[in-house]
Amino acid sequence: MFRVVLDHPTQHVITYIHKVLASVVTINPSPSAVSGSPTPVGGVRLDVQGLRAVAVLAVILYHVNGGWLKAGFIGVDVFFVISGFIITTLLTEAGRKVDLLAFYVGRAKRIVPAYAVMLTIVCVLSAFLFLPPDFSFFYRSLKSAALFVSNHYFAEFGSYFAPKSEELPLLHTWSLAIEMQFYVFFPLLILCLPRSWHLPALSLIALVLFVWSGIQVLSGQQDKLYFSLIARVPEFMVGAIVAIGVRHAVMSSLSSTLLGVLGAALLIVGFLFIDKGSFPGFFSIVPCIGTAAIIIARRGPINDLLSTRGLVWLGGISYSLYLWHWPVLAFIRYYTGQYELGSGWVVLALIASLALAWLSYHFVEVPGRRKSNTAKPFAKWAAAAGLMLLFILLARHGNRLLDSPLTEEQKRYADAELICHGHQVGDCKRGAEEVQPSILVIGDSHAAQLNYFFDQAGSELGIAYRVLTASSCVPIPGFDIERLPEWAREACKAQITAVEEALPHADKLIIAAMWQYQMQSVPFVTALKSFLDNVERSGKQVIVMGQVPMFSSNVQRVRRFQEIGLPASLSLADDWRIANRQVEVLAASHKSAHYVDFSSSTFFADAPYEQGDLIYLDNQHLNEVGSRRYGHFAGAKLQSLFEQTQSEVSLKQ
């Protein structure tokens, strides 16, 4: 006989959890004693199906516009609790022997067919729509998604020139990866533990991991924790505890009603007020307990509402709807270049998502789950897998064939291996080879795009520059690093140190940046003013370069869309002009600082083209061709500013 031996404090906690559950229910060993619950159809509780609908609707609202439902993302956590409840119910059913192979096959049949079809179709559409560099990012995410490890991929994902997160068609697969990983180990845990250990062991795991994830969030590890299986395990465990602890429960009508209302209230509070920046952590307990309370209630007005026909239907297709809604939104955002979509695009996205979900459910999900002998489905699955793999390989090779020829220099702003952008490469020198650098250039990617500008200008003028830059970071003391994505912070810190070491050896500086982004930060503006004050006191001269014209759409994407027959047009954005004026005012308050703005010059008259050649990489960065030509156009003008008297503080071309 096995016995669970626990230390006294832990035993008290588990006993307390069990008493809380028991206080609202009466355990009855007979399943037939349950009365008043929504009528199950095919073994599925209707109210649980309705709860699935609520979860997927919350996620969709949040994904369409994060301002519509502040914490709609917790719908995923509702799904996790439901999954834990259902899977544990299957695995711990009295008198039923667990067949591991049958369990894994059943899960695969439930998840893989619709998932694989979605991956294949999304791959083909991405090959058609995406620029080759963007498709490369997509293809890496596809490989991780196909292996159900995309939660790890997206936890480590980060690149300034990658598509935005809302443009990644497979970002939503992280939750399915976690679910499949859970399905692998959880049955083994159930089988290895004696039945009498199930409730205390699962309660202990939930408690420990809730506390662990909460501490991790408080210590600043939220970014990676969001995609962590370990942080999400307690959410599954809450559902498992409900399945085991209150399986055969009978409650009074009043208790059921109160518990259902409490659960609904917790979910509403969670949807409206939880902050993603502190999630999962301790706040994940709110949607988990809310979902558990509704499942335990079984009946009452909340459960009756969830059992209405519309919600049950939506819950039935919720898996396919979750699969398809995000790629639809991602493709629309990639095409428009906008996160906030107009009403027409929103309606189109919702109709397309529902239509694709309905087709996926009826023609992929349902046939995939049907029982049949082992040999036939294996042959069908193998043939289908081979066909999908063929489509994926053809899409991979076809992506570049759709791209009309551009020189390598037009598809980048510099060779990343040869510039000091976030790291050191040699002495970071640009310009004339035979002279030492006399001018220090610092800034974010809008300075990094000028590496070949300074090569060209320096070669023509016989001078050299040292260029130190970092993604989204102007490397000056006091820069507010905490607002950067985690992947960019260490590089920013390193370049700030490099600039501090280089400053004593330079008496002339050039600062360039995406002012539209930087000037939104009050701490940055304070840091820049302080930096200019210190430079002025040390007798150095500074040129502050205005941001180059910025477009509302990615110019290379628009070019591709037009070539494949999709309507697309370019227009200049507005915010960069406002930011340029703000920087001009700041620079004008320092006698040693010169502000220069070439955005209205003849060089940008036909932007994004110059003499018929594409000079932009995206909507805000010049490519290498544009950078060299810009250097030829403006290099001498910059040098003349350094030669002017200190009283001449601003030049606009």
C-alpha positions in Angstrom: 0.0 0.0 0.0 1.3 3.4 -1.0 0.8 6.5 1.3 1.3 10.1 0.5 3.6 11.7 3.1 3.6 15.5 3.1 5.0 18.1 5.3 2.4 19.7 7.7 2.0 23.1 6.0 1.5 21.6 2.6 -0.9 19.0 3.9 -3.0 21.8 5.6 -3.2 23.7 2.3 -4.4 20.7 0.3 -6.9 19.8 3.0 -8.2 23.3 2.9 -8.6 23.2 -0.9 -10.6 20.0 -0.6 -12.8 21.5 2.2 -13.5 24.5 0.0 -14.7 22.2 -2.8 -16.7 20.1 -0.4 -18.3 23.1 1.2 -20.3 23.8 -1.9 -20.9 20.2 -3.2 -22.0 16.9 -1.8 -20.0 14.0 -3.2 -22.2 11.2 -4.5 -20.6 8.0 -5.9 -23.4 7.6 -8.5 -23.2 9.5 -11.7 -26.9 9.0 -12.2 -27.5 11.2 -9.2 -26.5 14.3 -11.0 -29.7 16.2 -11.9 -30.5 19.5 -13.5 -27.3 19.9 -15.5 -27.3 20.8 -19.1 -28.2 17.8 -21.2 -25.0 16.2 -22.6 -24.9 15.5 -26.3 -22.6 12.8 -27.4 -20.9 12.9 -24.0 -20.2 16.7 -24.3 -21.7 19.1 -21.7 -23.5 21.9 -23.5 -22.5 24.5 -21.0 -18.9 23.6 -21.4 -19.3 24.0 -25.2 -20.8 27.4 -24.5 -17.8 28.2 -22.3 -15.5 27.4 -25.2 -17.5 29.9 -27.3 -17.0 32.6 -24.7 -13.2 31.8 -24.6 -12.8 32.0 -28.4 -14.9 35.1 -28.7 -12.8 36.8 -26.1 -9.6 35.9 -27.8 -10.9 37.1 -31.2 -12.1 40.4 -29.8 -8.7 41.0 -28.2 -6.9 40.0 -31.4 -9.0 42.2 -33.6 -8.3 45.2 -31.4 -6.6 45.0 -28.0 -8.6 48.0 -26.8 -11.9 46.3 -27.3 -11.3 43.7 -24.5 -8.3 44.5 -22.4 -7.6 41.0 -21.3 -9.3 38.9 -23.9 -6.1 36.9 -24.1 -7.2 35.0 -20.9 -9.6 33.1 -23.2 -6.7 30.8 -23.8 -6.5 30.1 -20.1 -10.2 29.2 -20.1 -9.4 26.7 -22.8 -6.6 25.2 -20.8 -8.8 24.7 -17.7 -11.5 23.1 -19.9 -8.8 20.8 -21.5 -7.5 19.7 -18.1 -11.1 19.0 -17.0 -12.0 16.9 -20.1 -8.7 15.0 -20.4 -8.7 14.1 -16.7 -12.3 13.0 -16.9 -11.4 10.6 -19.7 -8.2 9.3 -18.0 -9.7 8.7 -14.5 -13.1 7.3 -15.4 -14.0 4.6 -12.9 -13.7 1.0 -14.3 -12.0 2.2 -17.4 -8.4 1.1 -18.2 -6.3 3.8 -19.8 -5.0 2.8 -23.2 -2.1 5.2 -23.8 -1.8 4.5 -27.5 -5.5 5.0 -28.0 -5.3 8.2 -26.0 -2.5 9.7 -28.0 -4.1 8.6 -31.3 -7.3 10.2 -30.2 -5.6 13.5 -29.3 -3.8 13.4 -32.6 -7.0 12.8 -34.6 -8.7 15.6 -32.7 -5.9 18.2 -33.2 -3.6 17.3 -36.1 -5.8 17.1 -39.3 -7.3 20.6 -39.0 -4.0 22.0 -37.7 -2.0 20.5 -40.6 -4.4 21.8 -43.2 -4.2 25.3 -41.7 -0.4 25.2 -41.7 -0.3 24.1 -45.4 -2.8 26.7 -46.7 -1.2 29.5 -44.6 2.2 28.5 -46.0 1.0 28.7 -49.6 -0.6 32.1 -49.0 2.5 33.4 -47.2 4.6 32.3 -50.2 2.3 34.3 -52.4 2.0 37.4 -50.3 5.3 37.7 -48.3 8.6 39.3 -49.3 11.4 36.7 -49.3 12.9 38.0 -46.0 9.5 37.9 -44.3 8.8 34.4 -45.7 12.1 33.2 -44.2 10.9 34.3 -40.7 7.6 32.6 -41.5 9.2 29.4 -42.6 11.2 29.1 -39.4 8.0 29.5 -37.4 6.3 26.9 -39.6 8.9 24.3 -38.7 8.5 24.9 -35.0 4.8 24.9 -35.3 4.8 21.6 -37.2 6.7 20.0 -34.3 4.5 21.7 -31.7 7.4 23.6 -30.1 6.4 27.1 -31.4 6.0 28.3 -27.8 9.8 28.0 -27.5 10.4 29.7 -30.9 8.2 32.7 -30.1 9.6 33.0 -26.6 13.0 33.6 -28.1 11.8 35.4 -31.2 13.0 39.0 -31.7 14.4 40.9 -34.6 14.0 44.6 -35.6 13.4 43.7 -39.2 11.1 40.7 -38.6 7.5 41.3 -39.4 5.5 42.8 -36.4 4.1 40.2 -34.0 0.6 40.9 -35.3 1.8 40.0 -38.8 3.1 36.5 -37.9 0.4 34.1 -39.1 1.5 31.3 -36.8 2.0 33.2 -33.6 -1.2 31.7 -32.1 0.2 28.2 -32.4 2.1 28.7 -29.2 -1.0 27.7 -27.2 -1.5 24.5 -29.2 2.1 23.6 -28.7 1.7 23.9 -25.0 -1.5 21.8 -25.1 0.1 19.0 -27.0 3.1 19.0 -24.7 0.8 18.7 -21.8 -1.0 15.8 -23.4 2.3 14.0 -23.7 3.3 14.0 -20.0 0.0 14.2 -18.2 -1.3 10.7 -18.9 2.0 9.3 -17.7 1.6 11.2 -14.5 -1.9 9.9 -13.9 -0.8 6.3 -14.6 2.2 6.5 -12.4 0.3 7.8 -9.4 -2.1 5.6 -7.3 -5.7 6.8 -7.7 -5.8 8.0 -4.1 -2.8 10.3 -4.8 -4.4 12.0 -7.8 -6.2 14.9 -6.0 -3.4 15.8 -3.4 -0.7 15.5 -6.0 -2.4 17.6 -8.7 -3.4 20.2 -6.0 0.2 20.4 -4.8 1.5 20.8 -8.4 -1.0 23.6 -9.1 -0.2 25.4 -5.9 3.6 25.2 -6.3 3.5 26.3 -9.9 1.1 29.1 -9.4 3.4 30.5 -6.7 6.5 29.9 -8.8 5.1 31.7 -11.9 3.9 34.5 -9.7 7.3 35.0 -8.3 8.9 34.8 -11.8 6.6 37.6 -13.1 7.3 39.8 -10.1 11.1 39.3 -10.8 10.7 40.6 -14.4 10.6 37.2 -16.3 7.1 37.7 -17.7 8.1 37.8 -21.4 9.4 34.3 -21.6 7.0 33.0 -19.0 4.0 33.8 -21.1 4.9 31.0 -23.6 6.1 28.6 -20.9 4.5 25.2 -20.5 5.5 25.1 -16.8 3.7 28.4 -16.1 0.6 27.1 -17.8 0.5 23.6 -16.2 -1.4 24.9 -13.1 -4.2 26.1 -15.4 -4.6 22.6 -16.7 -4.4 21.2 -13.2 -7.3 23.4 -12.0 -9.5 21.6 -14.5 -8.0 18.3 -13.5 -8.8 19.0 -9.8 -12.4 19.8 -10.7 -12.7 16.6 -12.7 -11.4 14.4 -9.8 -12.7 16.3 -6.8 -16.3 17.0 -7.8 -17.0 14.5 -10.5 -20.2 13.1 -8.9 -21.4 16.3 -7.2 -24.9 17.3 -6.3 -25.6 20.9 -5.2 -28.7 22.7 -4.3 -30.2 25.0 -6.9 -29.1 28.0 -4.9 -25.5 26.8 -4.5 -25.3 26.1 -8.3 -26.6 29.5 -9.1 -24.3 31.3 -6.7 -21.3 29.4 -7.9 -22.1 30.0 -11.6 -22.6 33.7 -10.9 -19.3 33.9 -9.0 -17.5 32.1 -11.9 -19.0 34.5 -14.4 -18.1 37.5 -12.3 -14.5 36.4 -12.0 -14.2 35.9 -15.7 -15.7 39.3 -16.4 -13.3 41.0 -14.0 -10.4 39.1 -15.5 -11.4 40.1 -19.1 -11.8 43.8 -18.2 -8.9 44.4 -15.7 -6.0 42.0 -15.9 -2.8 43.5 -17.3 -0.9 41.4 -19.8 2.3 42.8 -18.5 1.8 40.9 -15.2 0.4 37.7 -16.7 0.3 34.7 -16.2 1.7 34.8 -12.6 -0.7 35.2 -9.7 -3.4 36.8 -11.9 -3.9 33.7 -13.9 -5.7 32.3 -10.8 -8.7 34.6 -11.6 -9.8 33.1 -14.9 -8.9 29.6 -13.8 -11.1 29.7 -10.6 -13.8 31.5 -12.6 -13.9 28.7 -15.2 -13.7 26.0 -12.6 -16.7 27.5 -10.7 -18.8 27.5 -13.8 -17.9 23.9 -14.6 -18.6 22.8 -11.0 -22.0 24.7 -11.0 -23.4 22.5 -13.8 -26.7 24.3 -13.7 -28.3 27.7 -13.0 -28.8 30.8 -15.1 -25.2 31.1 -16.2 -24.9 27.5 -17.3 -28.3 27.8 -19.0 -27.1 30.8 -20.9 -24.0 29.0 -21.9 -26.1 26.1 -23.2 -28.1 28.2 -25.7 -28.0 27.0 -29.2 -25.8 29.8 -30.7 -23.1 29.5 -28.1 -23.1 25.7 -28.3 -22.7 25.8 -32.1 -19.9 28.4 -31.8 -18.2 26.2 -29.1 -18.4 23.3 -31.4 -16.3 25.0 -34.1 -14.2 26.9 -31.6 -11.0 24.9 -32.3 -11.2 25.6 -36.1 -12.2 29.2 -35.4 -9.2 29.6 -33.2 -7.0 28.1 -35.9 -8.1 30.4 -38.6 -9.0 33.8 -37.1 -5.4 34.8 -36.4 -3.9 34.0 -39.8 -6.7 35.9 -41.4 -6.0 39.0 -39.3 -2.2 38.6 -39.8 -2.5 38.5 -43.6 -4.8 41.6 -43.6 -2.4 43.5 -41.3 0.6 42.5 -43.5 -1.3 43.7 -46.5 -2.5 47.0 -45.0 0.5 47.7 -42.8 -2.0 48.8 -40.1 -2.8 47.2 -36.7 -6.1 49.0 -36.2 -8.3 47.8 -39.0 -11.2 49.8 -40.5 -14.7 48.5 -40.1 -14.7 46.9 -43.6 -11.6 44.9 -42.9 -13.0 43.8 -39.5 -16.2 42.6 -41.1 -14.2 40.8 -43.8 -11.9 39.2 -41.2 -14.9 37.9 -39.1 -16.8 36.5 -42.1 -13.6 34.8 -43.5 -12.7 33.4 -40.1 -16.2 31.9 -39.6 -16.4 30.5 -43.1 -13.0 28.9 -42.9 -13.8 27.5 -39.4 -17.1 26.0 -40.7 -15.3 24.4 -43.6 -12.5 23.1 -41.4 -14.9 21.7 -38.9 -17.2 19.9 -41.3 -14.7 18.7 -43.9 -11.5 18.2 -41.8 -12.3 18.0 -38.1 -15.3 15.7 -38.2 -14.0 13.2 -40.8 -10.7 13.2 -38.9 -12.3 12.1 -35.7 -14.4 9.3 -37.1 -13.6 5.8 -35.9 -12.3 3.3 -38.5 -9.9 0.4 -38.7 -6.2 1.1 -38.2 -4.8 0.4 -41.7 -7.1 2.6 -43.8 -6.7 5.9 -41.8 -2.9 5.3 -41.7 -2.8 5.1 -45.5 -5.0 8.2 -45.8 -3.0 10.2 -43.3 0.2 9.3 -45.0 -1.1 10.3 -48.4 -2.5 13.6 -47.0 0.8 14.3 -45.2 2.8 13.7 -48.3 0.6 16.0 -50.4 0.7 18.8 -47.8 4.5 18.4 -47.6 4.7 18.7 -51.3 2.7 22.0 -51.3 4.9 23.4 -48.5 8.1 22.6 -50.4 6.7 24.1 -53.6 5.6 27.2 -51.7 9.1 27.6 -50.2 10.7 27.5 -53.7 8.0 29.5 -55.3 8.2 32.5 -52.9 11.4 33.8 -54.5 10.1 33.1 -58.1 7.3 35.6 -57.5 9.8 38.3 -56.5 11.0 40.4 -59.4 14.8 40.9 -59.4 16.3 43.5 -57.1 19.9 43.9 -56.4 21.1 42.7 -53.0 21.9 46.3 -52.1 18.2 47.3 -52.6 17.0 44.6 -50.2 19.1 45.6 -47.2 20.5 48.8 -45.7 23.8 47.1 -44.9 25.4 43.8 -44.4 24.5 43.0 -40.7 27.8 41.2 -40.3 29.8 44.3 -41.2 28.3 47.1 -39.2 28.5 47.9 -35.5 24.7 47.7 -34.9 24.2 46.2 -31.4 27.7 44.7 -31.4 31.3 45.6 -32.3 32.9 44.8 -35.6 36.5 45.9 -35.8 36.9 49.6 -35.1 33.4 50.5 -36.6 35.0 52.8 -39.1 33.3 54.2 -42.2 34.7 56.6 -44.9 38.2 57.2 -46.1 40.4 54.2 -45.4 43.7 56.1 -44.9 42.6 58.4 -42.1 41.5 58.0 -38.5 37.9 58.6 -37.6 37.3 62.2 -36.5 33.5 62.1 -36.2 31.4 59.8 -33.9 27.9 58.8 -35.3 25.4 57.4 -32.9 21.7 56.4 -33.0 19.2 53.7 -33.6 18.5 51.9 -36.9 18.0 55.3 -38.5 21.7 55.9 -37.9 22.6 52.3 -38.8 21.0 52.8 -42.2 23.6 55.6 -42.9 26.7 53.3 -42.7 27.1 53.5 -46.5 26.1 57.2 -46.4 29.2 57.8 -44.4 31.3 55.4 -46.6 30.3 57.5 -49.6 30.6 60.9 -48.0 33.9 60.0 -46.3 35.4 58.7 -49.4 34.5 61.8 -51.3 35.6 64.2 -48.5 38.7 62.4 -47.3 37.4 61.9 -43.7 36.3 59.0 -41.6 33.5 58.3 -39.1 33.0 55.9 -36.3 29.4 54.6 -36.3 27.9 53.0 -33.2 24.2 52.1 -33.2 21.6 49.7 -31.7 18.1 48.6 -32.6 15.5 51.0 -31.3 18.2 52.5 -29.0 20.0 55.8 -29.1 23.1 54.8 -27.1 23.4 57.7 -24.7 23.6 57.6 -20.9 20.2 57.6 -19.3 18.4 56.0 -22.2 15.3 54.2 -20.9 16.3 50.7 -21.8 13.3 49.1 -20.1 10.9 50.2 -22.9 12.8 48.1 -25.4 11.8 44.5 -26.2 13.9 42.1 -24.2 16.0 40.9 -27.1 17.2 44.5 -27.7 18.2 45.5 -24.2 21.7 43.9 -23.8 22.8 45.2 -27.2 21.6 48.7 -26.2 23.6 48.5 -22.9 26.7 47.4 -24.7 26.5 50.3 -27.2 25.9 52.8 -24.5 29.1 51.6 -22.9 30.9 51.8 -26.2 29.7 55.4 -26.8 30.9 56.4 -23.3 34.3 55.1 -24.1 34.5 56.7 -27.5 33.2 60.2 -26.5 36.5 61.5 -25.0 38.2 60.8 -28.3 35.7 62.7 -30.5 35.1 66.4 -30.8 32.4 66.1 -33.4 29.2 64.0 -33.2 26.2 63.1 -35.4 23.0 61.8 -33.9 20.3 60.2 -36.1 17.2 58.3 -34.9 13.6 57.4 -35.6 12.4 60.4 -33.7 8.8 59.4 -34.2 9.5 56.6 -31.8 12.0 58.1 -29.5 10.4 61.4 -28.8 7.3 59.7 -27.4 9.3 58.8 -24.3 9.6 61.5 -21.7 12.6 59.8 -20.0 14.4 59.7 -23.4 13.8 63.4 -24.1 15.2 64.2 -20.6 18.2 61.9 -21.3 18.9 63.6 -24.7 18.7 67.1 -23.3 21.1 66.1 -20.6 23.4 64.5 -23.1 23.4 67.6 -25.3 24.1 69.8 -22.2 27.1 67.7 -21.3 28.4 67.7 -24.9 28.1 71.5 -25.0 30.0 71.9 -21.7 32.8 69.7 -23.1 33.1 72.0 -26.2 32.1 69.3 -28.8 30.0 70.1 -31.8 26.8 68.0 -32.6 24.7 67.6 -35.7 21.2 66.2 -35.1 19.8 64.8 -38.3 16.0 64.9 -38.9 14.2 61.6 -39.7 13.9 60.7 -43.4 10.4 60.7 -44.8 8.3 57.8 -43.6 5.5 56.1 -45.6 2.3 54.7 -44.2 3.0 51.3 -45.9 6.1 49.2 -46.5 7.4 50.3 -50.0 8.8 46.9 -50.9 5.6 45.2 -49.9 3.5 47.6 -52.0 5.8 46.9 -54.9 5.2 43.1 -54.5 1.5 43.5 -54.1 1.3 45.5 -57.3 3.3 43.0 -59.2 1.1 40.1 -58.2 -2.0 42.0 -59.1 -3.2 43.3 -55.7 -4.3 46.9 -55.4 -1.8 48.9 -53.3 -0.7 52.5 -53.0 1.8 54.6 -51.1 1.3 57.7 -49.1 3.5 59.6 -46.7 2.8 59.3 -43.0 2.4 62.4 -40.7 3.9 61.7 -37.3 7.5 61.8 -38.4 7.1 65.5 -39.4 5.9 66.4 -35.9 8.8 64.5 -34.3 11.3 66.3 -36.5 10.0 69.6 -35.3 10.2 68.5 -31.7 13.9 67.5 -32.2 14.6 70.8 -34.0 13.3 72.8 -31.1 15.4 70.7 -28.6 18.6 71.1 -30.7 18.0 74.9 -31.1 18.3 75.3 -27.4 22.0 74.3 -27.5 24.6 76.5 -29.1 26.8 73.7 -30.1 24.1 71.7 -31.8 23.1 72.0 -35.4 19.8 70.5 -36.7 19.6 69.5 -40.3 16.6 68.2 -42.2 16.8 67.0 -45.8 13.3 65.6 -45.9 12.0 68.4 -48.2 15.1 68.4 -50.4 15.2 67.4 -54.1 16.7 64.1 -53.1 13.4 62.9 -51.6 11.2 64.6 -54.2 10.3 61.2 -55.9 10.7 59.0 -52.8 10.7 56.1 -52.5 12.5 56.3 -55.8 15.4 58.4 -56.9 16.2 58.6 -60.7 13.9 55.6 -61.2 15.6 53.3 -58.7 14.1 52.1 -55.4 16.0 53.6 -52.5 13.8 52.5 -49.6 14.0 49.2 -47.7 10.7 49.4 -46.0 8.4 52.3 -44.9 11.1 54.2 -43.0 14.6 53.0 -43.8 16.7 53.6 -46.9 18.3 50.7 -48.6 22.0 50.5 -49.3 21.6 52.2 -52.7 19.6 55.0 -51.2 22.1 55.4 -48.3 25.1 55.8 -50.7 23.2 58.3 -52.9 22.0 60.2 -49.8 25.7 60.4 -48.7 26.7 61.8 -52.1 23.9 64.3 -51.9 24.3 65.4 -48.2 27.8 64.5 -47.0 29.4 67.8 -48.0 26.5 69.8 -46.5 26.9 68.1 -43.1 30.7 68.8 -43.2 30.0 72.4 -43.9 27.9 72.7 -40.7 30.9 71.6 -38.6 32.9 74.4 -40.2 30.4 77.1 -39.5 30.5 79.3 -36.4 28.9 78.2 -33.1 26.1 80.8 -33.6 24.7 79.1 -36.7 22.6 76.5 -35.0 20.1 75.2 -37.6 20.0 74.4 -41.2 17.0 73.2 -43.2 17.5 72.2 -46.8 
